[in-house]
C-alpha cells in the first residue's frame, strides 16, 4: 500500500520545546503511527522541498481523560523530530513563530 506524503505528515507540532529546537534546524511533526523513518523523510522532502539529514521517532502514549464520572483514553500517536541538512532553508510554515 502506497501512502501519500500528506497522509504520512499529519500536522506540525508547535510547543515551547519544539520552538527551541528550530534554532538547531530540527522540526517536530505528528505523523502516521505506521509510518517508518524512510517514509517520513521522503514525505518531508516532498512537501517542503528541503533536504533531511536525520529522523527520530517517538511513540506517544494517549492520556487518560475524564468527563464527569466517565473516563476514557485519548488514542496513541507518533511524533517525528526531523533534522535538516546544514545550509538548508527553514521550513516556511514554521516561520514567524
C-alpha positions in Angstrom: 0.0 0.0 0.0 1.5 3.3 -1.1 0.8 6.3 1.2 0.8 9.9 0.0 3.1 12.4 1.7 0.1 14.3 3.1 -1.2 11.0 4.7 2.1 10.5 6.5 2.6 14.0 7.9 -0.5 14.9 9.8 0.4 18.3 11.3 3.3 20.3 12.7 3.7 20.4 16.5 4.4 23.8 17.9 5.3 24.0 21.6 7.9 25.8 23.7 10.3 22.8 23.4 9.8 22.4 19.6 10.3 26.1 19.1 13.7 25.9 20.8 14.7 23.0 18.5 14.1 25.2 15.4 17.4 27.0 16.2 19.2 23.7 15.6 17.3 23.1 12.3 15.0 20.5 13.9 11.3 20.4 13.3 8.6 18.4 15.0 5.6 16.7 13.3 2.7 14.4 14.3 2.9 11.5 11.8 1.0 8.4 10.9 1.7 5.7 13.6 2.5 3.1 11.0 5.0 5.2 9.0 8.7 4.4 9.2 11.6 6.8 9.2 12.3 6.4 5.5 8.7 7.3 4.6 8.7 10.3 6.9 12.0 11.5 5.4 10.6 11.2 1.8 7.3 12.9 2.8 9.0 15.9 4.4 11.4 16.4 1.4 8.5 16.2 -1.0 6.1 18.5 0.9 8.6 21.2 2.0 11.4 20.9 -0.7 14.2 20.6 1.8 17.0 18.0 2.4 16.6 15.9 5.5 19.6 14.7 7.4 18.0 12.6 10.2 14.6 11.5 11.5 14.0 10.5 15.1 10.6 9.0 16.0 8.8 8.7 19.4 5.6 6.7 20.2 3.4 8.9 22.5 1.0 7.2 24.9 -2.5 8.6 24.9 -3.6 10.5 28.1 -6.4 9.4 30.4 -9.2 11.9 30.3 -12.4 12.2 32.4 -15.7 13.8 31.7 -17.7 13.7 34.9 -17.9 10.1 36.0 -16.9 8.7 32.6 -13.3 8.1 31.9 -11.5 7.2 28.7 -8.2 7.4 26.9 -7.0 9.5 24.0 -5.5 7.5 21.2 -1.8 6.8 21.0 0.1 8.8 18.3 3.6 9.1 16.8 5.9 12.1 16.9 8.8 12.7 14.5 11.8 15.1 15.0 13.2 15.9 11.6 16.8 17.4 11.3 17.6 19.3 8.2 20.9 19.3 6.3 23.4 22.1 7.1 22.7 25.2 4.9 19.2 24.1 4.1 16.4 26.7 4.1 14.0 26.7 7.0 10.5 25.2 6.6 8.1 28.0 5.7 5.2 27.0 7.9 7.3 27.5 11.0 8.5 31.0 10.0 7.2 33.9 12.2 6.8 31.7 15.3 
